[in-house]
Amino acid sequence: MMFGRQLHCLLSNIRPNKRKHQHYQQVKENVRTTSPNYHPGENVFIKTRDEKKWQPATIVSRKHRYSYLVSTPR
């Protein structure tokens, strides 16, 4: 151990890293519980790639986990 660091070798990859695994599980659980869940008819604000201003929209349907079909007033 030099300067408080762990030495790594080929055999280091065989042992599971408990700290990394625990951190991964916490992040995974946090993403699962904090992802927004919108329902059709809810009013939201969206920002398109072309425009820099937020504009109102309404959720029409859910396409994927983080993807929604929305309608805008225009």
trRosetta pair geometry for C-beta under 8 A, 3 or more apart (Angstrom, degrees):
i j d omega theta_ij theta_ji phi_ij phi_ji
1 4 6.6 18 169 -120 110 16
1 5 6.5 171 -156 67 72 46
1 6 6.7 -26 -110 -102 93 36
1 7 6.7 -115 -80 -24 50 91
2 5 6.1 -20 69 46 64 98
2 7 7.8 74 9 -70 87 92
6 12 7.7 129 137 -127 117 135
7 12 7.9 -152 112 -65 58 135
8 12 4.5 -85 -148 27 70 167
9 12 5.4 123 50 -13 52 100
10 13 6.3 -50 -173 21 44 109
10 14 7.9 43 139 -21 65 100
11 14 5.4 -42 -162 19 55 118
11 15 7.3 45 150 -12 73 97
12 15 6.5 -58 -158 37 38 102
16 21 6.2 14 169 -36 110 140
17 20 4.1 37 106 21 119 113
17 21 6.3 155 88 -17 64 88
18 21 5.6 -59 -144 40 31 112
18 22 6.1 31 158 -20 67 108
19 22 5.9 -55 -146 36 28 110
19 23 6.4 27 154 -17 63 107
20 23 5.7 -56 -147 38 32 111
20 24 6.2 35 153 -22 66 106
21 24 5.7 -52 -148 35 30 114
21 25 6.5 31 154 -19 64 105
22 25 5.7 -53 -148 35 32 111
22 26 6.5 31 153 -18 64 106
23 26 5.8 -55 -149 36 32 111
23 27 6.4 29 155 -16 66 106
24 27 5.9 -57 -147 38 29 109
24 28 6.1 30 155 -20 65 110
25 28 5.7 -55 -144 38 29 113
25 29 6.3 28 157 -17 64 107
26 29 5.9 -56 -146 38 29 109
26 30 6.2 30 154 -21 64 109
27 30 5.6 -55 -146 36 30 113
27 31 6.4 31 156 -19 65 104
28 31 6.0 -53 -149 34 28 109
28 32 6.4 29 153 -20 62 109
29 32 5.6 -56 -149 36 32 114
29 33 6.4 14 159 -7 67 111
30 33 6.2 -66 -145 44 27 99
30 34 5.8 -1 168 2 67 120
31 34 6.5 -69 -128 48 22 93
31 35 6.2 38 170 -47 63 102
32 35 6.8 -41 -146 3 18 111
35 65 7.2 -24 170 165 155 98
35 66 6.9 -98 -159 -88 120 93
38 42 5.0 -132 -164 57 94 144
38 44 6.4 -22 -124 -56 149 136
38 59 4.8 -177 142 -81 123 158
38 62 7.3 158 75 -82 83 104
38 68 6.0 -9 68 -89 130 155
39 42 5.4 101 60 -26 67 116
39 59 6.6 129 93 90 28 146
40 59 5.4 -134 -114 113 36 96
40 60 6.1 7 -131 176 96 20
40 61 5.8 4 -86 -85 114 50
40 62 7.8 -108 -52 -20 83 79
41 58 6.6 -18 -144 -175 25 107
41 59 6.5 -34 29 67 27 89
42 58 7.1 159 80 -154 36 64
42 59 4.8 21 52 18 85 122
43 56 6.3 -16 -170 -164 102 104
43 57 7.5 150 -156 81 57 38
43 58 5.7 -36 -100 -99 59 73
44 56 7.6 144 84 -155 36 56
44 57 5.6 -29 72 70 82 87
44 58 7.4 140 23 -107 77 23
44 59 6.2 67 -1 -45 120 92
44 70 6.9 -90 59 -118 116 137
45 54 4.4 26 169 173 121 117
45 55 6.7 153 -155 73 76 23
45 56 5.9 -48 -100 -96 70 47
45 57 6.9 122 -125 19 21 85
46 54 7.0 152 73 -154 24 71
46 55 6.2 -32 63 64 75 77
46 57 4.7 11 1 5 116 140
46 70 6.0 161 -42 80 147 163
46 72 7.4 -98 47 -83 126 107
47 51 6.9 -135 -162 88 64 88
47 52 7.6 6 -160 -161 109 24
47 53 7.3 -161 -122 102 88 25
47 54 5.1 -51 -73 -97 94 66
47 55 7.5 132 -91 15 47 73
48 51 4.9 59 57 30 99 94
48 55 7.8 -7 -7 26 96 118
51 55 7.2 21 103 -17 151 120
55 72 6.2 28 123 -140 124 121
55 73 8.0 -127 168 25 108 96
56 72 7.3 128 91 -141 57 73
56 73 6.5 37 81 -17 101 113
57 70 4.1 40 156 164 131 130
57 71 6.4 159 -163 76 84 34
57 72 4.9 -47 -104 -88 90 70
57 73 8.0 -130 -99 -16 48 69
58 70 6.4 150 71 -159 37 80
58 71 5.3 -20 59 58 93 88
59 62 7.6 9 -176 -62 117 72
59 68 5.4 -52 -134 177 95 137
59 69 7.7 92 -165 75 58 54
59 70 5.8 -48 -101 -102 40 81
60 68 7.5 141 44 167 67 86
60 69 4.5 -60 65 105 111 96
60 70 6.1 172 0 -111 90 21
60 71 5.4 86 -54 -21 116 97
61 68 7.1 176 92 -158 37 70
61 69 4.8 13 53 43 80 115
62 67 7.4 111 -170 86 62 58
62 68 5.5 -41 -109 -107 56 78
62 69 7.7 -134 -70 14 12 79
63 67 4.3 -56 69 109 107 106
63 68 6.4 178 9 -104 87 19
63 69 5.8 100 -43 -35 108 89
64 67 4.0 41 42 34 96 113
